[in-house]
């Protein structure tokens, strides 16, 4: 065990100061910091001289709002009718966001905040306060160009239970903007979705216990056919506008807060997917590999917090049944079917077949077009999931030139058979879609009879091997 940690100063790198330690070796201190749950990625040094105290930050306000309350890094300003206890709680949430995003995750401080307290206004409360625009909160800059946040009075009072998550989300927008990455924000911009996807994801780090994060997943789970980088501004009517927010599922599935951080700090292209492919390639992975692993997991809810996400999706689906396009195709035996909502590049489709149980096996045929509606070449990913009593068994579908013909055996007792399909293309053209068709037939094959192998099995009867190439899919026939 390490001796008692007598002195250790952990200062964010942007201040120019470094870690210091006393009476402990570097290895011991690292171990102790890990026990305390403190991020110790900044290199340790032997200098034990404590850093000088940081000067108190100044206040500035172009709107001349009279009511205010300050904390270490923020000042909350309002006109009237804001309870001071709610103001204090809001500042606590903002300071928590600062601690996680700036100190522990090592993002740079927003512009101006080394000198000034960051202004946070309770919008539409009079006294020259900015409008809340009918939103829970938003980030912008003031007339002098300094970053600022606006929170609604309802958010500050936590009437919707979103004070913590909105504070962390909007503050991360201030962080993103101050980085000065090449990602532009707005409809039609390649980087727009990454702003919202990562701002929702940040709450899995700042407020992991908050259920509100899952509320955004409907944008992804309702519209799996949309490209991972699809973006349109939410209009309050079409839930498709929340797809970029729901893409936090993809961000989380990257499996590394460091990759997310580097995607902002080391961005060298206006397209986040290009940047992510470069970063993932250093680990022997790719964006496509992350997606083909994620798509089936979203169907079966095989995710961290998957049970909670499934319940949240069901609630949203009950409230907005007309907009839920998660089930892209219901398959009927003996008929080729194509989903109504065709896949975009890096989008997926879920098809379901419910066996009658009259015959033990299912023959499945998959036929994917090799070009999209704008003539972009595409490769297909496909996987079969057999659902029985809430449990899923998954099987890779070997494809050759977008086609497969295979048998899924001993599935008469299955509740449903799902086919997950995803379009993998090297370029994205807005509104381009890729078509595929699926047919299932209930059959009685030789498998499992006359001494054949029993249990669930999968064989390709026309296509003998999975196609090779840049697409990486999980190895093995089942999991």
C-alpha positions as CSV (number, residue, x, y, z in Angstrom):
1,X,0.0,0.0,0.0
2,X,1.1,3.6,-0.6
3,X,2.0,5.7,2.4
4,X,-0.4,8.6,3.1
5,X,-0.5,11.1,0.3
6,X,0.7,14.2,1.9
7,X,0.9,16.7,-1.0
8,X,-0.3,16.4,-4.6
9,X,-1.4,19.2,-6.7
10,X,-3.5,18.3,-9.8
11,X,-3.6,21.3,-12.1
12,X,-5.1,21.4,-15.6
13,X,-2.3,21.5,-18.2
14,X,-3.6,24.7,-19.8
15,X,-2.5,26.7,-16.8
16,X,1.1,25.9,-17.5
17,X,1.5,24.1,-14.2
18,X,2.4,20.5,-13.7
19,X,1.6,17.8,-11.2
20,X,3.8,17.7,-8.2
21,X,4.1,15.1,-5.5
22,X,5.8,14.8,-2.1
23,X,7.2,11.8,-0.2
24,X,5.8,9.4,-2.8
25,X,7.3,7.8,-5.9
26,X,5.6,8.4,-9.2
27,X,4.3,4.8,-9.4
28,X,2.9,5.0,-5.9
29,X,1.2,8.3,-6.5
30,X,-0.3,6.9,-9.8
31,X,-1.7,4.0,-7.8
32,X,-3.1,6.3,-5.1
33,X,-4.7,8.6,-7.6
34,X,-6.3,5.6,-9.3
35,X,-7.9,4.6,-6.0
36,X,-9.3,8.1,-5.6
37,X,-10.7,8.0,-9.1
38,X,-8.5,11.0,-10.3
39,X,-7.3,11.3,-13.8
40,X,-3.5,11.2,-13.7
41,X,-2.7,11.2,-17.4
42,X,-0.5,14.4,-17.1
43,X,3.1,13.4,-16.6
44,X,4.3,13.5,-13.0
45,X,7.4,15.6,-11.9
46,X,9.6,15.6,-8.9
47,X,9.2,19.3,-8.0
48,X,7.3,19.5,-4.7
49,X,6.9,23.3,-4.7
50,X,3.2,24.0,-4.5
51,X,1.8,26.2,-7.3
52,X,0.8,29.7,-6.4
53,X,-2.9,30.3,-5.9
54,X,-4.8,31.3,-9.0
55,X,-6.1,34.8,-9.1
56,X,-9.8,35.3,-8.5
57,X,-11.7,35.6,-11.8
58,X,-13.3,38.9,-12.7
59,X,-16.9,39.5,-13.6
60,X,-18.1,41.1,-16.8
61,X,-21.6,41.5,-18.3
62,X,-22.6,43.3,-21.5
63,X,-26.3,43.0,-20.7
64,X,-26.0,44.7,-17.3
65,X,-28.2,42.2,-15.5
66,X,-28.5,43.2,-11.8
67,X,-29.2,39.9,-10.0
68,X,-26.4,37.4,-9.9
69,X,-24.7,34.7,-7.9
70,X,-21.1,33.5,-8.5
71,X,-19.1,30.3,-8.0
72,X,-15.5,29.5,-8.8
73,X,-15.9,29.5,-12.6
74,X,-19.4,30.8,-13.4
75,X,-21.7,33.6,-12.6
76,X,-25.5,33.0,-12.9
77,X,-27.5,36.1,-13.8
78,X,-31.2,36.7,-13.8
79,X,-33.9,39.4,-13.8
80,X,-36.6,38.3,-11.4
81,X,-38.4,35.3,-9.8
82,X,-35.4,33.0,-9.5
83,X,-35.0,31.2,-6.2
84,X,-31.5,31.6,-4.8
85,X,-31.4,27.9,-3.7
86,X,-32.1,26.9,-7.4
87,X,-29.4,29.3,-8.5
88,X,-26.9,27.7,-6.1
89,X,-27.9,24.2,-7.3
90,X,-27.4,25.3,-10.9
91,X,-23.9,26.6,-10.2
92,X,-23.1,23.3,-8.5
93,X,-24.1,21.4,-11.6
94,X,-22.0,23.7,-13.8
95,X,-19.0,23.3,-11.5
96,X,-19.4,19.6,-11.7
97,X,-19.4,19.8,-15.5
98,X,-16.2,22.0,-15.3
99,X,-14.6,19.4,-13.0
100,X,-15.3,16.5,-15.4
101,X,-14.9,18.2,-18.7
102,X,-11.9,20.5,-18.0
103,X,-10.0,18.9,-15.2
104,X,-10.6,15.2,-15.5
105,X,-11.1,14.8,-19.3
106,X,-8.5,17.6,-20.0
107,X,-10.5,19.7,-22.5
108,X,-9.3,23.3,-22.8
109,X,-11.1,26.0,-20.9
110,X,-13.6,28.1,-22.9
111,X,-12.3,31.4,-24.3
112,X,-12.0,34.1,-21.7
113,X,-12.6,31.8,-18.7
114,X,-9.0,31.9,-17.4
115,X,-9.7,35.6,-16.7
116,X,-13.4,36.0,-16.4
117,X,-16.3,34.1,-14.8
118,X,-18.4,32.5,-17.5
119,X,-21.8,34.2,-17.8
120,X,-24.9,32.0,-17.5
121,X,-28.2,33.8,-17.9
122,X,-31.6,32.6,-16.8
123,X,-33.4,33.6,-20.0
124,X,-36.6,35.6,-20.3
125,X,-36.6,36.6,-16.7
126,X,-36.6,40.4,-17.4
127,X,-33.9,42.9,-16.5
128,X,-32.2,42.8,-19.9
129,X,-31.7,39.0,-19.8
130,X,-31.5,37.3,-23.2
131,X,-34.5,35.3,-24.4
132,X,-34.6,31.7,-23.6
133,X,-36.0,31.1,-27.2
134,X,-38.3,28.5,-25.7
135,X,-35.5,26.0,-25.2
136,X,-34.2,24.3,-22.1
137,X,-30.9,25.9,-22.7
138,X,-28.4,27.0,-25.4
139,X,-24.9,28.2,-26.0
140,X,-23.9,31.3,-27.9
141,X,-21.5,34.3,-27.6
142,X,-22.3,37.7,-26.3
143,X,-21.9,41.0,-28.3
144,X,-18.3,41.2,-27.3
145,X,-17.6,37.6,-28.6
146,X,-17.3,35.9,-25.2
147,X,-19.0,32.5,-24.7
148,X,-22.2,32.4,-22.6
149,X,-25.0,30.1,-21.7
150,X,-28.7,30.7,-21.5
151,X,-30.8,28.4,-19.4
152,X,-34.6,28.6,-19.0
153,X,-36.2,29.3,-15.7
154,X,-37.7,25.9,-15.7
155,X,-34.3,24.3,-16.2
156,X,-32.8,26.3,-13.3
157,X,-35.8,25.2,-11.1
158,X,-35.3,21.7,-12.4
159,X,-39.0,21.3,-13.1
160,X,-38.3,18.7,-15.9
161,X,-35.4,17.0,-14.1
162,X,-32.9,18.2,-16.7
163,X,-30.9,20.9,-14.8
164,X,-27.8,18.7,-14.5
165,X,-27.8,17.3,-18.1
166,X,-28.6,20.6,-19.8
167,X,-25.9,22.4,-17.9
168,X,-23.2,19.8,-18.9
169,X,-24.5,19.6,-22.5
170,X,-24.5,23.4,-23.1
171,X,-21.2,23.9,-21.3
172,X,-19.6,21.3,-23.6
173,X,-20.8,23.3,-26.6
174,X,-18.8,26.2,-25.2
175,X,-15.8,23.9,-24.9
176,X,-16.2,22.7,-28.5
177,X,-16.5,26.2,-29.9
178,X,-13.4,27.4,-28.1
179,X,-11.3,24.5,-29.5
180,X,-11.6,26.0,-33.0
181,X,-11.9,22.7,-34.8
182,X,-12.6,22.5,-38.6
183,X,-16.1,21.1,-37.8
184,X,-18.7,23.5,-39.0
185,X,-22.1,23.6,-37.4
186,X,-25.3,23.9,-39.4
187,X,-27.5,22.0,-41.8
188,X,-25.5,20.5,-44.7
189,X,-22.2,20.7,-42.7
190,X,-20.3,17.4,-42.3
191,X,-19.4,18.1,-38.7
192,X,-22.7,19.3,-37.4
193,X,-23.9,16.0,-36.1
194,X,-20.6,15.5,-34.1
195,X,-21.4,18.7,-32.0
196,X,-24.6,17.3,-30.7
197,X,-23.7,13.6,-30.5
198,X,-20.7,14.3,-28.3
199,X,-22.5,17.0,-26.3
200,X,-25.1,14.3,-25.4
201,X,-22.4,11.7,-24.8
202,X,-20.6,14.0,-22.4
203,X,-23.4,13.4,-19.9
204,X,-22.5,9.7,-19.7
205,X,-19.3,11.0,-18.1
206,X,-20.6,14.0,-16.1
207,X,-24.0,12.6,-15.1
208,X,-23.9,8.9,-15.7
209,X,-26.8,8.3,-13.3
210,X,-29.1,10.7,-15.2
211,X,-31.9,8.9,-17.1
212,X,-32.4,11.9,-19.4
213,X,-29.5,10.9,-21.6
214,X,-31.5,8.0,-22.9
215,X,-34.4,10.2,-23.9
216,X,-32.3,11.3,-26.9
217,X,-31.8,7.8,-28.3
218,X,-35.1,7.8,-30.1
219,X,-33.5,9.9,-32.8
220,X,-31.2,6.9,-33.6
221,X,-33.5,3.9,-32.7
222,X,-36.5,5.4,-34.6
223,X,-34.5,6.0,-37.8
224,X,-31.7,3.3,-38.0
225,X,-31.7,3.7,-41.8
226,X,-30.2,7.2,-41.6
227,X,-26.5,7.7,-41.9
228,X,-24.6,7.8,-38.7
229,X,-23.7,11.4,-39.5
230,X,-27.2,12.6,-40.6
231,X,-28.0,16.0,-39.3
232,X,-31.1,18.2,-39.5
233,X,-32.1,20.9,-37.1
234,X,-34.9,19.7,-34.7
235,X,-38.1,21.4,-35.6
236,X,-40.2,20.0,-32.7
237,X,-42.4,18.0,-35.1
238,X,-40.2,15.5,-36.9
239,X,-38.2,13.4,-34.5
240,X,-35.7,12.7,-37.3
241,X,-34.2,16.0,-36.1
242,X,-32.9,14.2,-33.0
243,X,-30.9,11.7,-34.9
244,X,-27.6,13.5,-34.2
245,X,-28.5,13.6,-30.5
246,X,-29.2,9.9,-30.5
247,X,-25.9,9.2,-32.2
248,X,-24.4,9.4,-28.7
249,X,-24.9,5.6,-28.9
250,X,-22.2,5.5,-31.6
251,X,-19.9,7.9,-29.6
252,X,-20.2,5.7,-26.5
253,X,-19.6,2.6,-28.6
254,X,-16.2,3.9,-29.6
255,X,-15.2,2.7,-26.2
256,X,-12.7,5.5,-25.4
257,X,-13.1,9.0,-24.0
258,X,-9.6,9.7,-25.3
259,X,-10.6,9.1,-28.9
260,X,-13.5,11.5,-28.5
261,X,-11.2,14.1,-27.0
262,X,-8.6,13.7,-29.8
263,X,-11.4,13.9,-32.4
264,X,-11.8,17.5,-31.2
265,X,-8.3,18.5,-30.3
266,X,-6.5,16.8,-33.2
267,X,-9.1,17.3,-36.0
268,X,-7.5,17.7,-39.4
269,X,-10.6,17.4,-41.6
270,X,-14.0,18.9,-41.6
271,X,-15.6,15.4,-41.6
272,X,-15.4,13.8,-38.1
273,X,-15.7,10.3,-39.7
274,X,-12.4,10.9,-41.5
275,X,-10.8,12.0,-38.3
276,X,-12.3,9.0,-36.4
277,X,-11.1,6.6,-39.0
278,X,-7.5,7.9,-38.6
279,X,-7.7,7.7,-34.8
280,X,-9.3,4.2,-34.9
281,X,-6.8,3.0,-37.4
282,X,-4.0,3.5,-34.8
283,X,-5.8,0.9,-32.7
284,X,-6.4,-1.4,-35.7
285,X,-10.1,-0.5,-35.9
286,X,-12.4,1.5,-38.2
287,X,-15.6,3.4,-38.2
288,X,-17.2,0.5,-40.1
289,X,-16.1,-2.0,-37.6
290,X,-17.7,0.0,-34.8
291,X,-21.0,0.3,-36.8
292,X,-21.3,-3.4,-37.7
293,X,-20.8,-4.3,-34.1
294,X,-23.3,-1.6,-32.9
295,X,-26.2,-2.2,-35.3
296,X,-27.1,-5.7,-34.0
297,X,-26.5,-4.6,-30.4
298,X,-29.0,-1.8,-30.7
299,X,-31.6,-4.3,-32.0
300,X,-31.1,-6.7,-29.1
301,X,-30.3,-3.9,-26.6
302,X,-27.0,-5.6,-25.9
303,X,-25.6,-2.3,-24.6
304,X,-24.5,-0.7,-21.3
305,X,-27.8,0.5,-19.9
306,X,-29.6,-1.5,-22.6
307,X,-32.5,-2.5,-20.4
308,X,-33.1,1.2,-19.5
309,X,-32.8,2.2,-23.2
310,X,-35.2,-0.5,-24.3
311,X,-37.8,0.8,-21.8
312,X,-37.3,4.4,-22.9
313,X,-37.6,3.4,-26.6
314,X,-40.9,1.6,-25.8
315,X,-42.3,4.6,-24.1
316,X,-41.4,6.9,-27.0
317,X,-42.7,4.3,-29.5
318,X,-46.0,4.3,-27.7
319,X,-46.2,8.1,-27.8
320,X,-45.1,8.5,-31.4
321,X,-46.0,5.3,-33.2
322,X,-46.2,6.9,-36.6
323,X,-42.6,8.0,-36.5
324,X,-41.1,4.8,-35.2
325,X,-39.3,3.2,-38.2
326,X,-37.1,0.8,-36.2
327,X,-38.8,-2.2,-37.8
328,X,-38.0,-1.6,-41.4
329,X,-39.6,-4.8,-42.9
330,X,-41.9,-7.6,-41.8
331,X,-41.1,-10.6,-43.9
332,X,-43.7,-13.0,-45.3
333,X,-42.7,-16.5,-46.3
334,X,-42.0,-17.0,-50.0
335,X,-42.0,-13.3,-50.9
336,X,-39.0,-11.0,-51.6
337,X,-39.4,-7.8,-49.5
338,X,-37.6,-4.5,-49.3
339,X,-37.8,-2.0,-46.5
340,X,-39.9,1.1,-47.0
341,X,-37.1,3.3,-45.6
342,X,-33.9,2.4,-47.6
343,X,-30.5,2.6,-46.0
344,X,-28.3,5.6,-46.4
345,X,-24.6,5.2,-46.4
346,X,-23.7,4.0,-42.9
347,X,-27.3,3.3,-42.1
348,X,-29.0,0.0,-41.2
349,X,-32.3,-1.8,-41.5
350,X,-34.0,-4.4,-39.3
351,X,-36.3,-7.0,-40.9
352,X,-38.3,-9.5,-38.8
353,X,-39.8,-12.9,-39.6
354,X,-41.9,-14.9,-37.2
355,X,-41.8,-18.7,-37.9
356,X,-45.0,-20.6,-37.9
357,X,-43.3,-23.6,-36.5
358,X,-44.7,-25.9,-39.2
359,X,-41.2,-26.6,-40.5
360,X,-38.0,-26.7,-38.5
361,X,-35.7,-24.6,-40.7
362,X,-35.7,-21.3,-42.6
363,X,-34.0,-20.6,-45.9
364,X,-32.9,-17.0,-46.2
365,X,-32.0,-15.2,-49.4
366,X,-30.3,-11.7,-49.3
367,X,-29.9,-9.6,-52.4
368,X,-28.2,-6.2,-52.1
369,X,-27.8,-3.8,-54.9
370,X,-24.1,-3.0,-55.6
371,X,-24.7,0.6,-56.3
372,X,-26.8,3.3,-54.7
373,X,-29.4,5.6,-56.2
374,X,-26.5,8.0,-57.2
375,X,-24.3,5.2,-58.5
376,X,-22.0,5.0,-55.4
377,X,-20.5,1.5,-55.0
378,X,-21.6,-0.2,-51.8
379,X,-20.7,-3.3,-49.7
380,X,-23.2,-4.9,-47.4
381,X,-23.1,-6.1,-43.9
382,X,-25.7,-8.7,-42.8
383,X,-26.3,-10.7,-39.7
384,X,-29.1,-13.0,-38.5
385,X,-30.4,-12.8,-34.9
386,X,-32.6,-15.6,-33.6
387,X,-34.7,-14.4,-30.7
388,X,-36.2,-17.0,-28.3
389,X,-37.6,-16.1,-24.9
390,X,-35.9,-12.7,-24.9
391,X,-32.4,-14.2,-25.7
392,X,-30.6,-13.6,-28.9
393,X,-28.2,-15.8,-30.9
394,X,-26.3,-14.1,-33.7
395,X,-24.9,-15.5,-37.0
396,X,-22.9,-13.7,-39.6
397,X,-24.2,-13.8,-43.1
398,X,-21.5,-14.6,-45.7
399,X,-22.0,-12.3,-48.7
400,X,-20.6,-12.5,-52.2
401,X,-21.3,-9.5,-54.4
402,X,-24.1,-8.5,-52.1
403,X,-25.8,-11.9,-52.2
404,X,-26.3,-14.8,-49.9
405,X,-28.5,-17.9,-49.8
406,X,-28.4,-19.8,-46.6
407,X,-30.2,-22.0,-44.1
408,X,-31.0,-21.3,-40.5
409,X,-31.7,-24.6,-38.9
410,X,-33.8,-25.8,-35.9
411,X,-35.7,-22.5,-35.4
412,X,-39.2,-23.7,-35.2
413,X,-39.4,-22.7,-31.5
414,X,-37.9,-19.3,-32.1
415,X,-40.1,-16.3,-31.4
416,X,-38.6,-14.2,-34.2
417,X,-35.8,-14.2,-36.7
418,X,-34.2,-10.9,-37.4
419,X,-32.0,-9.8,-40.3
420,X,-29.8,-6.8,-39.7
421,X,-28.4,-5.2,-42.9
422,X,-26.1,-2.2,-43.2
423,X,-24.8,-0.2,-46.2
424,X,-21.0,0.5,-46.2
425,X,-19.9,2.9,-48.9
426,X,-16.8,5.0,-49.3
427,X,-18.6,8.3,-49.9
428,X,-21.8,10.0,-48.9
429,X,-24.1,11.8,-51.2
430,X,-27.0,13.5,-49.5
431,X,-30.3,11.6,-49.9
432,X,-28.6,8.7,-51.7
433,X,-30.1,5.3,-50.7
434,X,-29.1,1.7,-51.1
435,X,-31.7,-1.0,-51.8
436,X,-31.6,-4.6,-50.7
437,X,-34.2,-7.4,-50.7
438,X,-34.8,-10.4,-48.4
439,X,-36.8,-13.5,-48.8
440,X,-37.4,-16.3,-46.3
441,X,-39.0,-19.7,-46.8
442,X,-39.8,-22.3,-44.1
443,X,-38.3,-25.6,-45.2
444,X,-37.4,-29.0,-43.9
445,X,-33.7,-29.6,-44.7
446,X,-31.4,-32.6,-43.9
447,X,-29.8,-30.8,-41.0
448,X,-30.7,-32.2,-37.6
449,X,-32.1,-35.4,-39.1
450,X,-30.6,-38.8,-40.0
451,X,-27.8,-38.3,-37.5
452,X,-27.2,-34.7,-38.6
453,X,-26.1,-32.0,-36.1
454,X,-28.7,-30.8,-33.7
455,X,-29.3,-27.3,-32.3
456,X,-29.2,-24.0,-34.1
457,X,-26.8,-23.9,-37.0
458,X,-26.2,-21.9,-40.1
459,X,-24.8,-23.0,-43.5
460,X,-24.3,-21.2,-46.7
461,X,-25.8,-23.3,-49.5
462,X,-25.0,-21.1,-52.4
463,X,-22.3,-18.7,-51.2
464,X,-19.4,-20.5,-49.5
465,X,-17.4,-17.8,-47.8
466,X,-17.7,-14.3,-46.5
467,X,-16.3,-11.7,-48.9
468,X,-13.0,-10.2,-47.9
469,X,-11.9,-6.6,-48.2
470,X,-11.9,-3.4,-46.1
471,X,-15.1,-4.4,-44.2
472,X,-14.3,-6.1,-41.0
473,X,-17.0,-8.2,-39.3
474,X,-16.9,-10.3,-36.2
475,X,-15.3,-13.7,-36.8
476,X,-17.0,-17.0,-36.2
477,X,-20.5,-18.3,-37.1
478,X,-22.3,-17.6,-33.8
479,X,-22.0,-15.9,-30.5
